[in-house]
Amino acid sequence: MNFETIRKNYEKELWSKSMVKVAVRKGIITKEQYEEITSEVYA
């Protein structure tokens, strides 16, 4: 699992924002990458 895979899954609506947040908490992606994927500030 990496940034590109997560981004593509989010764009295809296979992943929700909460799933992307879990990837940040697990250290798979950064908060900045979360914001790039979802277009929202990580909170």
C-alpha atoms as an extended CHARMM CRD file, in Angstrom:
* protein
*
        43  EXT
         1         1  MET       CA              0.0000000000        0.0000000000        0.0000000000  PROA      1               0.0000000000
         2         2  ASN       CA              1.3420000000        3.4040000000       -0.9660000000  PROA      2               0.0000000000
         3         3  PHE       CA              0.2060000000        6.9450000000       -1.7400000000  PROA      3               0.0000000000
         4         4  GLU       CA             -0.7030000000        6.2510000000       -5.3770000000  PROA      4               0.0000000000
         5         5  THR       CA             -2.7640000000        3.1640000000       -4.5240000000  PROA      5               0.0000000000
         6         6  ILE       CA             -4.6320000000        5.0060000000       -1.7750000000  PROA      6               0.0000000000
         7         7  ARG       CA             -5.2560000000        7.9990000000       -4.0520000000  PROA      7               0.0000000000
         8         8  LYS       CA             -6.6130000000        5.8130000000       -6.8440000000  PROA      8               0.0000000000
         9         9  ASN       CA             -8.8400000000        3.8550000000       -4.4560000000  PROA      9               0.0000000000
        10        10  TYR       CA            -10.2260000000        7.1010000000       -3.0320000000  PROA      10              0.0000000000
        11        11  GLU       CA            -10.8830000000        8.4980000000       -6.5050000000  PROA      11              0.0000000000
        12        12  LYS       CA            -12.7220000000        5.2840000000       -7.4550000000  PROA      12              0.0000000000
        13        13  GLU       CA            -14.7530000000        5.6440000000       -4.2340000000  PROA      13              0.0000000000
        14        14  LEU       CA            -13.3820000000        2.3600000000       -2.9000000000  PROA      14              0.0000000000
        15        15  TRP       CA            -11.9360000000        4.2020000000        0.1050000000  PROA      15              0.0000000000
        16        16  SER       CA            -13.6640000000        6.7420000000        2.3610000000  PROA      16              0.0000000000
        17        17  LYS       CA            -12.0140000000        9.7550000000        4.0010000000  PROA      17              0.0000000000
        18        18  SER       CA            -11.9520000000        7.8760000000        7.3050000000  PROA      18              0.0000000000
        19        19  MET       CA            -10.0330000000        5.0370000000        5.6510000000  PROA      19              0.0000000000
        20        20  VAL       CA             -7.4970000000        7.5240000000        4.3070000000  PROA      20              0.0000000000
        21        21  LYS       CA             -7.1530000000        8.9560000000        7.8440000000  PROA      21              0.0000000000
        22        22  VAL       CA             -6.3130000000        5.4720000000        9.1190000000  PROA      22              0.0000000000
        23        23  ALA       CA             -3.4810000000        5.3360000000        6.5810000000  PROA      23              0.0000000000
        24        24  VAL       CA             -2.1180000000        8.5880000000        8.0670000000  PROA      24              0.0000000000
        25        25  ARG       CA             -2.3600000000        7.2210000000       11.6260000000  PROA      25              0.0000000000
        26        26  LYS       CA             -0.5280000000        4.0580000000       10.5610000000  PROA      26              0.0000000000
        27        27  GLY       CA              2.2290000000        6.1400000000        8.9550000000  PROA      27              0.0000000000
        28        28  ILE       CA              1.5610000000        4.9330000000        5.4200000000  PROA      28              0.0000000000
        29        29  ILE       CA              0.9660000000        8.4700000000        4.1110000000  PROA      29              0.0000000000
        30        30  THR       CA              1.5630000000       11.9270000000        5.5600000000  PROA      30              0.0000000000
        31        31  LYS       CA             -1.0000000000       14.5240000000        6.6360000000  PROA      31              0.0000000000
        32        32  GLU       CA             -0.0230000000       16.5450000000        3.5810000000  PROA      32              0.0000000000
        33        33  GLN       CA             -0.7080000000       13.5750000000        1.3270000000  PROA      33              0.0000000000
        34        34  TYR       CA             -4.1130000000       13.1320000000        3.0100000000  PROA      34              0.0000000000
        35        35  GLU       CA             -4.8900000000       16.7430000000        2.1500000000  PROA      35              0.0000000000
        36        36  GLU       CA             -3.7390000000       16.1980000000       -1.4450000000  PROA      36              0.0000000000
        37        37  ILE       CA             -5.9650000000       13.1140000000       -1.8060000000  PROA      37              0.0000000000
        38        38  THR       CA             -9.1160000000       14.4570000000       -0.1440000000  PROA      38              0.0000000000
        39        39  SER       CA             -8.7350000000       18.2230000000       -0.7270000000  PROA      39              0.0000000000
        40        40  GLU       CA             -9.4800000000       18.7190000000        2.9830000000  PROA      40              0.0000000000
        41        41  VAL       CA             -7.2860000000       19.7130000000        5.9170000000  PROA      41              0.0000000000
        42        42  TYR       CA             -6.3410000000       16.7580000000        8.1020000000  PROA      42              0.0000000000
        43        43  ALA       CA             -7.8860000000       17.2330000000       11.5310000000  PROA      43              0.0000000000
